[in-house]
Amino acid sequence: MEYRLYADPPQNDPTRLESLSSGTVLIVDDEPDGREVIAALLKPHGYQLMFAENGVQALQRAALGLPDVIVLDVMMPGMDGFTVCQHLRTDPLLAEIPIILVTALNDRSSRLRGLDAGADEFLSKPVDPGELVVRVRTIIRLNRYRHLLEERQRVIEERQRAAELAQQAAMTLEQTYDLTLRGWVKALELRDDETEAHSQRVTELTLRLAGALGINEEHIIHLWRGALLHDIGKLGIPDEILRKPGSLTREEQAIMQKHPVYAYEWLSPIPFLQPALNIPYYHHEKWDGSGYPVGLRGMAIPLAARIFAVVDVWDALTNERPYRAALPAAHVRQYIQDQAAQHFDPMIVETFLTLV
């Protein structure tokens, strides 16, 4: 009798194919009666049936059809069931297909040989109908669960890899942004001798003070960027004012005081810098409301700006400028103490003086 890959025998033939959704079973037996018996038992349960009448044909049809389970007779001429099983297990495409060996060999050594060859289950001849159906159903269900878990794990791993790549890309982009910020600051330092190294010093001291005040780690990066860029608005100030060695006139002071506004206008359209804007825009505000550019008072001044204001004045007074020498640290400490509740937040001053 000639069997096609997906058999479609007459209605009264027990090997008739039922193309339902229960799963696909490859029945391998050199005896037509053996194939028909297994087919007759599985047909009512909606399995799609494939047939092979020898080992070589079994390997070919398994590779072409990728069944959910193979019901494999052991005693076949030429390539027996044990050998077929071994070939299946060495083929990466077929190695995970469950195999049920059907055998009249009930001795222990034959079963051990079958397990060693890669069989998943055994059925003894004559086949018990209920046992066959239960074993086929169970092994297909468990194999599908395993594939489902593997697929879920694959999806999880792919998402994790995608998240890692996205994180790496974000870190690279953030590093690029920060290098760009350093470039901007360097450009300002090249224009203004007063600010050379000033930005780096105040940035480091601002972070120390923020740590002493218990500022959350997630806000530190914004403080770092804000401190680094605090005077970036001075790029908009004319050289004759920015580099003037003497005192500024009232008109010149008014122009100089626009640099926080310039900084805000330049930086606010950049999303990743928006959380850092409080320092460039508000660091010249004063606790008593006499600062600029807005004239905020007390706690209305953002915390980052209140922190930075103390650091900025400390650095400006303790370092040499073209028009004056650096002041002694003790004098500057006293000045900052005197300016608590006038220029500076008194609680921040108290903490700051423990650091310097």
TIVEX-423079 format. One record per residue (C-alpha): residue number from 1; x, y, z; residue in three letters. Coordinates in Angstrom, 3 decimals, padded with zeros to 6 digits. Layout:
BEGIN
n NUM	px X	py Y	pz Z	res Ala
...
//
This chain:
BEGIN
n 1	px 000.000	py 000.000	pz 000.000	res Met
n 2	px 001.453	py 003.431	pz -000.987	res Glu
n 3	px 001.232	py 006.206	pz 001.630	res Tyr
n 4	px 001.600	py 009.844	pz 000.814	res Arg
n 5	px 003.082	py 012.309	pz 003.270	res Leu
n 6	px -000.385	py 013.403	pz 004.391	res Tyr
n 7	px -002.573	py 010.391	pz 003.698	res Ala
n 8	px -006.097	py 010.817	pz 002.382	res Asp
n 9	px -007.395	py 007.266	pz 002.042	res Pro
n 10	px -011.032	py 006.330	pz 001.463	res Pro
n 11	px -013.658	py 007.073	pz 004.119	res Gln
n 12	px -013.687	py 003.505	pz 005.405	res Asn
n 13	px -009.877	py 003.321	pz 005.667	res Asp
n 14	px -008.811	py 003.683	pz 009.317	res Pro
n 15	px -005.760	py 005.710	pz 008.265	res Thr
n 16	px -007.888	py 008.557	pz 006.855	res Arg
n 17	px -006.428	py 012.029	pz 007.636	res Leu
n 18	px -008.357	py 014.330	pz 009.939	res Glu
n 19	px -007.038	py 017.888	pz 009.518	res Ser
n 20	px -008.036	py 019.232	pz 012.894	res Leu
n 21	px -006.098	py 021.205	pz 015.465	res Ser
n 22	px -005.105	py 018.603	pz 018.068	res Ser
n 23	px -001.640	py 018.169	pz 016.616	res Gly
n 24	px 000.267	py 016.225	pz 013.998	res Thr
n 25	px 001.355	py 012.616	pz 014.559	res Val
n 26	px 003.823	py 010.726	pz 012.346	res Leu
n 27	px 003.065	py 006.987	pz 012.481	res Ile
n 28	px 006.017	py 004.810	pz 011.475	res Val
n 29	px 005.529	py 001.069	pz 010.962	res Asp
n 30	px 006.541	py -001.276	pz 008.173	res Asp
n 31	px 003.297	py -003.233	pz 008.641	res Glu
n 32	px 000.161	py -001.659	pz 007.109	res Pro
n 33	px -001.971	py -003.184	pz 009.878	res Asp
n 34	px 000.216	py -001.542	pz 012.506	res Gly
n 35	px -000.212	py 001.852	pz 010.903	res Arg
n 36	px -003.944	py 001.383	pz 010.520	res Glu
n 37	px -004.445	py 000.363	pz 014.144	res Val
n 38	px -002.645	py 003.452	pz 015.486	res Ile
n 39	px -004.448	py 005.681	pz 012.987	res Ala
n 40	px -007.851	py 004.283	pz 013.933	res Ala
n 41	px -007.198	py 004.992	pz 017.617	res Leu
n 42	px -006.024	py 008.576	pz 017.071	res Leu
n 43	px -008.397	py 009.630	pz 014.295	res Lys
n 44	px -011.436	py 010.316	pz 016.528	res Pro
n 45	px -009.381	py 012.783	pz 018.564	res His
n 46	px -008.718	py 015.122	pz 015.670	res Gly
n 47	px -005.032	py 014.504	pz 015.064	res Tyr
n 48	px -003.518	py 015.208	pz 011.673	res Gln
n 49	px -001.838	py 011.968	pz 010.638	res Leu
n 50	px 001.322	py 011.375	pz 008.637	res Met
n 51	px 002.660	py 007.941	pz 007.684	res Phe
n 52	px 005.990	py 006.293	pz 006.930	res Ala
n 53	px 006.640	py 002.599	pz 006.266	res Glu
n 54	px 010.397	py 002.471	pz 006.917	res Asn
n 55	px 013.168	py 004.335	pz 008.691	res Gly
n 56	px 014.443	py 006.332	pz 005.729	res Val
n 57	px 010.950	py 007.484	pz 004.832	res Gln
n 58	px 010.342	py 008.387	pz 008.491	res Ala
n 59	px 013.373	py 010.711	pz 008.556	res Leu
n 60	px 012.363	py 012.353	pz 005.286	res Gln
n 61	px 008.761	py 012.957	pz 006.312	res Arg
n 62	px 009.694	py 014.138	pz 009.783	res Ala
n 63	px 012.004	py 016.730	pz 008.239	res Ala
n 64	px 009.322	py 017.861	pz 005.793	res Leu
n 65	px 006.299	py 017.829	pz 008.113	res Gly
n 66	px 007.829	py 018.519	pz 011.567	res Leu
n 67	px 005.177	py 016.542	pz 013.471	res Pro
n 68	px 004.298	py 017.190	pz 017.111	res Asp
n 69	px 005.058	py 013.573	pz 018.028	res Val
n 70	px 006.341	py 010.423	pz 016.306	res Ile
n 71	px 004.836	py 007.020	pz 017.109	res Val
n 72	px 007.665	py 004.718	pz 016.029	res Leu
n 73	px 007.628	py 000.918	pz 015.746	res Asp
n 74	px 010.867	py -000.676	pz 016.893	res Val
n 75	px 010.956	py -003.884	pz 014.834	res Met
n 76	px 011.384	py -002.799	pz 011.230	res Met
n 77	px 013.663	py -004.266	pz 008.533	res Pro
n 78	px 016.740	py -002.317	pz 007.541	res Gly
n 79	px 016.741	py 000.694	pz 009.851	res Met
n 80	px 014.983	py -000.308	pz 013.070	res Asp
n 81	px 013.248	py 002.061	pz 015.485	res Gly
n 82	px 016.289	py 002.446	pz 017.731	res Phe
n 83	px 018.409	py 003.603	pz 014.787	res Thr
n 84	px 015.703	py 005.962	pz 013.523	res Val
n 85	px 015.502	py 007.425	pz 017.008	res Cys
n 86	px 019.260	py 008.015	pz 017.095	res Gln
n 87	px 019.186	py 009.751	pz 013.695	res His
n 88	px 016.342	py 011.991	pz 014.801	res Leu
n 89	px 018.200	py 013.034	pz 017.930	res Arg
n 90	px 021.325	py 013.989	pz 015.999	res Thr
n 91	px 019.445	py 016.237	pz 013.559	res Asp
n 92	px 019.136	py 019.780	pz 015.021	res Pro
n 93	px 015.867	py 020.301	pz 013.165	res Leu
n 94	px 014.264	py 017.121	pz 014.518	res Leu
n 95	px 016.035	py 016.551	pz 017.818	res Ala
n 96	px 013.262	py 017.979	pz 019.997	res Glu
n 97	px 010.342	py 016.076	pz 018.461	res Ile
n 98	px 008.958	py 013.693	pz 021.112	res Pro
n 99	px 009.182	py 009.977	pz 020.217	res Ile
n 100	px 006.963	py 007.166	pz 021.469	res Ile
n 101	px 008.488	py 003.739	pz 020.772	res Leu
n 102	px 006.014	py 000.937	pz 020.134	res Val
n 103	px 007.561	py -002.461	pz 020.786	res Thr
n 104	px 006.849	py -006.066	pz 021.566	res Ala
n 105	px 010.216	py -006.164	pz 023.362	res Leu
n 106	px 009.345	py -005.819	pz 027.001	res Asn
n 107	px 012.696	py -006.712	pz 028.493	res Asp
n 108	px 014.637	py -004.176	pz 030.534	res Arg
n 109	px 017.618	py -004.048	pz 028.184	res Ser
n 110	px 015.422	py -003.080	pz 025.202	res Ser
n 111	px 013.825	py -000.238	pz 027.134	res Arg
n 112	px 017.225	py 000.992	pz 028.299	res Leu
n 113	px 018.426	py 000.874	pz 024.699	res Arg
n 114	px 015.406	py 002.903	pz 023.628	res Gly
n 115	px 016.032	py 005.509	pz 026.314	res Leu
n 116	px 019.669	py 005.676	pz 025.313	res Asp
n 117	px 018.614	py 006.217	pz 021.694	res Ala
n 118	px 016.449	py 009.176	pz 022.759	res Gly
n 119	px 012.918	py 007.823	pz 023.164	res Ala
n 120	px 010.522	py 009.741	pz 025.415	res Asp
n 121	px 007.839	py 007.078	pz 025.982	res Glu
n 122	px 007.219	py 003.365	pz 025.404	res Phe
n 123	px 004.080	py 001.491	pz 024.423	res Leu
n 124	px 003.887	py -002.283	pz 024.478	res Ser
n 125	px 002.156	py -004.336	pz 021.835	res Lys
n 126	px -000.687	py -004.953	pz 021.653	res Pro
n 127	px -001.299	py -001.229	pz 022.129	res Val
n 128	px -003.788	py -000.254	pz 024.793	res Asp
n 129	px -006.144	py 002.315	pz 023.124	res Pro
n 130	px -006.609	py 004.488	pz 026.192	res Gly
n 131	px -002.922	py 004.517	pz 027.032	res Glu
n 132	px -001.985	py 005.504	pz 023.460	res Leu
n 133	px -004.399	py 008.443	pz 023.395	res Val
n 134	px -003.400	py 009.696	pz 026.845	res Val
n 135	px 000.333	py 009.436	pz 026.137	res Arg
n 136	px 000.048	py 011.203	pz 022.763	res Val
n 137	px -002.134	py 013.959	pz 024.204	res Arg
n 138	px 000.090	py 014.462	pz 027.230	res Thr
n 139	px 003.367	py 014.488	pz 025.369	res Ile
n 140	px 002.054	py 016.995	pz 022.792	res Ile
n 141	px 000.669	py 019.244	pz 025.506	res Arg
n 142	px 003.888	py 019.188	pz 027.530	res Leu
n 143	px 005.992	py 019.809	pz 024.447	res Asn
n 144	px 003.824	py 022.780	pz 023.491	res Arg
n 145	px 004.133	py 024.167	pz 027.011	res Tyr
n 146	px 007.899	py 023.806	pz 026.767	res Arg
n 147	px 007.974	py 025.601	pz 023.425	res His
n 148	px 005.725	py 028.307	pz 024.841	res Leu
n 149	px 008.067	py 028.801	pz 027.805	res Leu
n 150	px 011.064	py 028.864	pz 025.485	res Glu
n 151	px 009.360	py 031.425	pz 023.282	res Glu
n 152	px 008.492	py 033.553	pz 026.285	res Arg
n 153	px 012.067	py 033.311	pz 027.498	res Gln
n 154	px 013.303	py 034.261	pz 024.045	res Arg
n 155	px 011.009	py 037.287	pz 024.001	res Val
n 156	px 012.167	py 038.283	pz 027.495	res Ile
n 157	px 015.813	py 037.942	pz 026.491	res Glu
n 158	px 015.245	py 039.932	pz 023.309	res Glu
n 159	px 013.527	py 042.670	pz 025.289	res Arg
n 160	px 016.364	py 042.660	pz 027.801	res Gln
n 161	px 018.919	py 042.903	pz 025.004	res Arg
n 162	px 016.918	py 045.711	pz 023.405	res Ala
n 163	px 016.726	py 047.512	pz 026.748	res Ala
n 164	px 020.474	py 047.090	pz 027.283	res Glu
n 165	px 021.213	py 048.416	pz 023.804	res Leu
n 166	px 018.855	py 051.333	pz 024.382	res Ala
n 167	px 020.518	py 052.045	pz 027.716	res Gln
n 168	px 023.955	py 051.908	pz 026.129	res Gln
n 169	px 022.796	py 054.231	pz 023.359	res Ala
n 170	px 021.305	py 056.612	pz 025.923	res Ala
n 171	px 024.524	py 056.584	pz 027.942	res Met
n 172	px 026.569	py 057.239	pz 024.824	res Thr
n 173	px 024.261	py 060.089	pz 023.854	res Leu
n 174	px 024.369	py 061.501	pz 027.372	res Glu
n 175	px 028.171	py 061.342	pz 027.398	res Gln
n 176	px 028.206	py 063.109	pz 024.050	res Thr
n 177	px 025.916	py 065.802	pz 025.423	res Tyr
n 178	px 028.124	py 066.280	pz 028.465	res Asp
n 179	px 031.254	py 066.538	pz 026.329	res Leu
n 180	px 029.427	py 069.187	pz 024.314	res Thr
n 181	px 028.673	py 071.087	pz 027.517	res Leu
n 182	px 032.338	py 071.003	pz 028.439	res Arg
n 183	px 033.108	py 072.405	pz 025.011	res Gly
n 184	px 030.705	py 075.285	pz 025.571	res Trp
n 185	px 032.280	py 076.052	pz 028.929	res Val
n 186	px 035.759	py 075.957	pz 027.388	res Lys
n 187	px 034.602	py 078.415	pz 024.754	res Ala
n 188	px 033.443	py 080.769	pz 027.516	res Leu
n 189	px 036.711	py 080.395	pz 029.409	res Glu
n 190	px 038.656	py 081.324	pz 026.266	res Leu
n 191	px 036.656	py 084.565	pz 026.082	res Arg
n 192	px 036.723	py 085.431	pz 029.772	res Asp
n 193	px 039.987	py 085.060	pz 031.699	res Asp
n 194	px 038.102	py 085.515	pz 034.967	res Glu
n 195	px 036.166	py 082.309	pz 034.540	res Thr
n 196	px 039.129	py 080.099	pz 033.589	res Glu
n 197	px 038.901	py 076.966	pz 035.819	res Ala
n 198	px 036.160	py 078.736	pz 037.814	res His
n 199	px 033.410	py 076.535	pz 036.349	res Ser
n 200	px 035.232	py 073.324	pz 037.258	res Gln
n 201	px 035.931	py 074.472	pz 040.822	res Arg
n 202	px 032.397	py 075.614	pz 041.552	res Val
n 203	px 030.968	py 072.451	pz 040.013	res Thr
n 204	px 033.032	py 070.213	pz 042.278	res Glu
n 205	px 032.231	py 072.221	pz 045.407	res Leu
n 206	px 028.524	py 072.370	pz 044.519	res Thr
n 207	px 028.386	py 068.580	pz 044.377	res Leu
n 208	px 030.159	py 068.327	pz 047.746	res Arg
n 209	px 027.673	py 070.724	pz 049.309	res Leu
n 210	px 024.732	py 068.927	pz 047.734	res Ala
n 211	px 025.987	py 065.643	pz 049.204	res Gly
n 212	px 026.324	py 067.200	pz 052.651	res Ala
n 213	px 022.749	py 068.498	pz 052.356	res Leu
n 214	px 021.472	py 065.000	pz 051.460	res Gly
n 215	px 020.333	py 065.815	pz 047.935	res Ile
n 216	px 018.992	py 062.724	pz 046.157	res Asn
n 217	px 021.453	py 061.041	pz 043.810	res Glu
n 218	px 019.052	py 061.373	pz 040.877	res Glu
n 219	px 019.293	py 065.190	pz 041.099	res His
n 220	px 023.099	py 065.323	pz 041.231	res Ile
n 221	px 023.563	py 065.060	pz 037.459	res Ile
n 222	px 021.319	py 068.103	pz 036.966	res His
n 223	px 023.270	py 070.040	pz 039.584	res Leu
n 224	px 026.497	py 069.092	pz 037.799	res Trp
n 225	px 025.223	py 070.318	pz 034.449	res Arg
n 226	px 023.685	py 073.452	pz 035.901	res Gly
n 227	px 026.856	py 074.393	pz 037.792	res Ala
n 228	px 029.024	py 073.712	pz 034.757	res Leu
n 229	px 026.802	py 075.965	pz 032.606	res Leu
n 230	px 026.028	py 078.634	pz 035.192	res His
n 231	px 027.725	py 081.442	pz 033.259	res Asp
n 232	px 027.110	py 080.182	pz 029.724	res Ile
n 233	px 024.880	py 083.203	pz 029.094	res Gly
n 234	px 027.996	py 085.387	pz 029.199	res Lys
n 235	px 028.693	py 084.217	pz 025.660	res Leu
n 236	px 026.093	py 086.824	pz 024.728	res Gly
n 237	px 027.839	py 089.656	pz 026.565	res Ile
n 238	px 030.057	py 091.965	pz 024.428	res Pro
n 239	px 033.820	py 091.599	pz 024.956	res Asp
n 240	px 034.263	py 095.221	pz 026.017	res Glu
n 241	px 031.997	py 094.536	pz 028.987	res Ile
n 242	px 032.914	py 090.930	pz 029.713	res Leu
n 243	px 036.668	py 091.584	pz 029.641	res Arg
n 244	px 036.648	py 095.075	pz 031.171	res Lys
n 245	px 039.330	py 095.191	pz 033.906	res Pro
n 246	px 037.676	py 097.886	pz 035.975	res Gly
n 247	px 034.250	py 098.486	pz 037.454	res Ser
n 248	px 031.200	py 098.403	pz 035.195	res Leu
n 249	px 028.964	py 101.417	pz 034.662	res Thr
n 250	px 025.297	py 101.145	pz 035.538	res Arg
n 251	px 024.434	py 100.607	pz 031.884	res Glu
n 252	px 027.121	py 097.932	pz 031.562	res Glu
n 253	px 025.887	py 096.234	pz 034.703	res Gln
n 254	px 022.389	py 096.089	pz 033.226	res Ala
n 255	px 023.760	py 094.353	pz 030.145	res Ile
n 256	px 025.859	py 091.952	pz 032.229	res Met
n 257	px 022.812	py 091.035	pz 034.286	res Gln
n 258	px 021.133	py 089.739	pz 031.154	res Lys
n 259	px 023.392	py 086.657	pz 031.030	res His
n 260	px 021.017	py 084.464	pz 033.100	res Pro
n 261	px 018.226	py 085.325	pz 030.661	res Val
n 262	px 020.455	py 084.490	pz 027.700	res Tyr
n 263	px 021.306	py 081.176	pz 029.322	res Ala
n 264	px 017.636	py 080.383	pz 029.826	res Tyr
n 265	px 016.743	py 081.297	pz 026.252	res Glu
n 266	px 019.521	py 079.146	pz 024.815	res Trp
n 267	px 019.185	py 076.103	pz 027.072	res Leu
n 268	px 015.443	py 075.804	pz 027.701	res Ser
n 269	px 014.644	py 074.365	pz 024.234	res Pro
n 270	px 017.022	py 071.444	pz 024.983	res Ile
n 271	px 014.954	py 068.789	pz 026.811	res Pro
n 272	px 017.792	py 067.053	pz 028.671	res Phe
n 273	px 019.028	py 070.407	pz 030.051	res Leu
n 274	px 015.682	py 071.666	pz 031.307	res Gln
n 275	px 016.121	py 070.090	pz 034.789	res Pro
n 276	px 019.489	py 071.893	pz 035.053	res Ala
n 277	px 018.192	py 075.378	pz 034.234	res Leu
n 278	px 017.608	py 076.500	pz 037.837	res Asn
n 279	px 021.281	py 077.285	pz 038.357	res Ile
n 280	px 022.038	py 079.218	pz 035.138	res Pro
n 281	px 018.798	py 081.188	pz 035.421	res Tyr
n 282	px 018.415	py 081.819	pz 039.175	res Tyr
n 283	px 021.904	py 081.713	pz 040.729	res His
n 284	px 022.008	py 085.526	pz 041.089	res His
n 285	px 018.739	py 085.650	pz 043.045	res Glu
n 286	px 019.110	py 086.634	pz 046.716	res Lys
n 287	px 017.365	py 085.402	pz 049.848	res Trp
n 288	px 016.045	py 088.917	pz 050.605	res Asp
n 289	px 014.610	py 089.380	pz 047.078	res Gly
n 290	px 017.172	py 091.915	pz 045.865	res Ser
n 291	px 018.761	py 089.653	pz 043.231	res Gly
n 292	px 018.169	py 089.259	pz 039.521	res Tyr
n 293	px 016.807	py 088.472	pz 036.916	res Pro
n 294	px 013.406	py 087.801	pz 038.550	res Val
n 295	px 013.765	py 089.084	pz 042.111	res Gly
n 296	px 012.690	py 085.880	pz 043.841	res Leu
n 297	px 012.773	py 085.787	pz 047.638	res Arg
n 298	px 013.522	py 083.066	pz 050.208	res Gly
n 299	px 012.231	py 079.571	pz 049.525	res Met
n 300	px 010.788	py 080.703	pz 046.191	res Ala
n 301	px 014.338	py 080.520	pz 044.869	res Ile
n 302	px 014.947	py 076.967	pz 043.612	res Pro
n 303	px 017.098	py 074.871	pz 045.946	res Leu
n 304	px 019.769	py 074.229	pz 043.316	res Ala
n 305	px 020.247	py 077.986	pz 042.828	res Ala
n 306	px 020.392	py 078.602	pz 046.596	res Arg
n 307	px 023.096	py 075.971	pz 046.939	res Ile
n 308	px 025.105	py 077.287	pz 044.039	res Phe
n 309	px 024.880	py 080.941	pz 045.070	res Ala
n 310	px 026.979	py 080.308	pz 048.190	res Val
n 311	px 029.580	py 078.291	pz 046.275	res Val
n 312	px 029.814	py 080.859	pz 043.482	res Asp
n 313	px 030.495	py 083.771	pz 045.820	res Val
n 314	px 033.016	py 081.744	pz 047.842	res Trp
n 315	px 034.995	py 080.864	pz 044.719	res Asp
n 316	px 034.828	py 084.367	pz 043.298	res Ala
n 317	px 036.191	py 085.941	pz 046.503	res Leu
n 318	px 038.841	py 083.359	pz 047.360	res Thr
n 319	px 040.432	py 083.396	pz 043.894	res Asn
n 320	px 042.397	py 086.155	pz 042.225	res Glu
n 321	px 040.751	py 088.383	pz 039.635	res Arg
n 322	px 042.403	py 090.860	pz 037.255	res Pro
n 323	px 041.125	py 093.813	pz 039.294	res Tyr
n 324	px 041.840	py 092.442	pz 042.824	res Arg
n 325	px 043.763	py 089.842	pz 044.762	res Ala
n 326	px 042.206	py 086.778	pz 046.320	res Ala
n 327	px 040.723	py 087.433	pz 049.763	res Leu
n 328	px 041.752	py 085.360	pz 052.799	res Pro
n 329	px 039.505	py 082.384	pz 053.430	res Ala
n 330	px 038.728	py 083.551	pz 056.967	res Ala
n 331	px 037.474	py 086.896	pz 055.676	res His
n 332	px 035.304	py 085.215	pz 053.065	res Val
n 333	px 033.866	py 082.813	pz 055.683	res Arg
n 334	px 032.868	py 085.798	pz 057.793	res Gln
n 335	px 031.360	py 087.578	pz 054.801	res Tyr
n 336	px 029.244	py 084.561	pz 053.895	res Ile
n 337	px 028.180	py 084.212	pz 057.529	res Gln
n 338	px 027.147	py 087.887	pz 057.573	res Asp
n 339	px 025.176	py 087.444	pz 054.329	res Gln
n 340	px 023.053	py 084.573	pz 055.699	res Ala
n 341	px 019.357	py 085.508	pz 055.445	res Ala
n 342	px 020.296	py 088.441	pz 053.193	res Gln
n 343	px 022.076	py 087.067	pz 050.148	res His
n 344	px 022.039	py 083.378	pz 051.114	res Phe
n 345	px 019.773	py 080.701	pz 052.562	res Asp
n 346	px 020.914	py 080.584	pz 056.225	res Pro
n 347	px 020.530	py 076.789	pz 056.513	res Met
n 348	px 022.719	py 076.242	pz 053.463	res Ile
n 349	px 025.313	py 078.656	pz 054.831	res Val
n 350	px 025.474	py 076.678	pz 058.074	res Glu
n 351	px 026.222	py 073.450	pz 056.193	res Thr
n 352	px 028.595	py 075.108	pz 053.746	res Phe
n 353	px 030.817	py 076.523	pz 056.490	res Leu
n 354	px 031.416	py 073.014	pz 057.792	res Thr
n 355	px 033.010	py 072.124	pz 054.449	res Leu
n 356	px 035.456	py 074.985	pz 053.929	res Val
//
